[in-house]
Amino acid sequence: MSQATIRNIIQALSAFKSRRRRHANYEEALRQIKRFPPHLLADVSVT
């Protein structure tokens, strides 16, 4: 395998891992938001 191919594979894996990490952070944020009382949630706009 060439160096470029190996580098591309490593970059793809790195991007995949960071995407999974961002998704996990998003899921955790949603869980945190669900703990808030409804009257406070009305003031927060989630996009």
TAQUITA-V56268 format. One line per field, one symbol per residue. ss: DSSP state (H for helix, E for strand, L for the rest). psi: psi as a letter, one per 40 degrees, with the letter a starting at -180 (. if undefined). A space follows every 50 residues. Layout:
# TAQUITA-V56268
ss: ???
psi: ???
This chain:
# TAQUITA-V56268
ss: LLHHHHHHHHHHHHHHHHHHHHHHHHHHHHHHHHLLLHHHHLLLLLL
psi: iidddddddddddddddddddddddddddddddediidddddehhh.
